[in-house]
Each structure stands twice: as structure tokens, then as C-alpha cells.
């Protein structure tokens, strides 16, 4: 099971790509998240950014309706998350409530 998930943050133009998170998942968490994401499947990227070939490689796109919490060390100069770690879904937040911290 692929745990390398592309993540984004809403901004004024739409959903902005901020990197990939591939650690912090437990097996039960992955199984539950996979079931939820399968229902949101789509054919095209939801990001407003043009992603590189490497960023798109093996991607399975979903409609952004879930909010996840990710820990990270800092923002890079390219506005990507450095060392992101999955913490879990945030059922108490809507995607439009998410802001860059």
C-alpha cells in the first residue's frame, strides 16, 4: 500500500500543493483512509499548481474533502513542507477552514 500522499492547502486561487507525507501512518489508519479516499477518486489533479513529473508519478487523485493534520519541521524556500509526518484526520475542520500556519 502506497503511503506517499500528496497534500495541499487552500489559498485564494484554489488548492496549492505543499508536498508529500509518507510517514506517521499506522496500518489501521491506512486501511480506513484508503476506503475514504477511494470514494473521492477523480481523474485529474485538484491542485492549481503545475506539478513536476516526479510529483505526479504514481498519483491517484481525489477531490479534496478531507482535512488531515501534518506535523513538519519548517517551510522550504519552495513553499513545501520539510519532513512532514501524518498525525490523522481532522473531522472537526472543513477544507475551506484550513490556513497555512
HULINVEN-V293664 format. One record per pair of residues at least 24 apart in sequence whose ideal C-beta (glycine too) atoms are under 10 Angstrom apart, sorted by sequence separation. I is the first residue (numbers start at 1). J is the second residue. If there is no record, write none. Layout:
i: {I;I}
j: {J;J}
This chain:
i: {1;3;37;38;39;40;66;67;69;5;37;40;55;66;67;68;75;1;3;34;36;37;39;40;67;75;3;66;67;2;5;17;37;66;67;1;17;18;36;37;65;66;67;69;72;1;3;15;17;36;49;65;67;68;3;15;16;17;18;64;67;1;2;5;14;15;16;17;63;64;1;14;15;16;17;33;14;15;17;64;13;14;17;20;33;12;13;19;8;11;8;10;17;6;8;20;6;7;8;6;8;24;6;24;24;21;24;15;23;6;15;21;6;14;21;19;21;18;4;6;19;33;36;4;5;6;10;18;4;5;6;9;33;2;6;8;19;30;33;2;5;7;10;18;19;29;32;2;18;19;29;18;19;20;21;23;24;25;26;29;7;9;18;19;20;23;24;25;17;18;19;21;22;23;24;26;5;7;16;17;18;19;21;22;23;24;25;19;20;21;22;24;5;19;21;18;21;9;9;7;7;7;5;7;15;5;18;3;15;10;16;10;9;10;8;10;11;10;11;9;10;11;8;9;10;9;9}
j: {25;27;61;62;63;64;90;91;93;30;62;65;80;91;92;93;100;27;29;60;62;63;65;66;93;101;30;93;94;30;33;45;65;94;95;30;46;47;65;66;94;95;96;98;101;31;33;45;47;66;79;95;97;98;34;46;47;48;49;95;98;33;34;37;46;47;48;49;95;96;34;47;48;49;50;66;48;49;51;98;48;49;52;55;68;48;49;55;45;48;46;48;55;45;47;59;46;47;48;47;49;68;51;69;70;68;71;63;71;55;64;70;56;64;71;70;72;70;57;59;72;86;89;58;59;60;64;72;59;60;61;64;88;58;62;64;75;86;89;59;62;64;67;75;76;86;89;60;76;78;88;78;79;80;81;83;84;85;86;89;68;70;79;80;81;84;85;86;79;80;81;83;84;85;86;88;68;70;79;80;81;82;84;85;86;87;88;83;84;85;86;88;70;84;86;84;87;79;81;80;81;84;84;86;95;86;100;86;98;94;100;95;95;96;95;97;98;98;99;98;99;100;98;99;100;100;101}
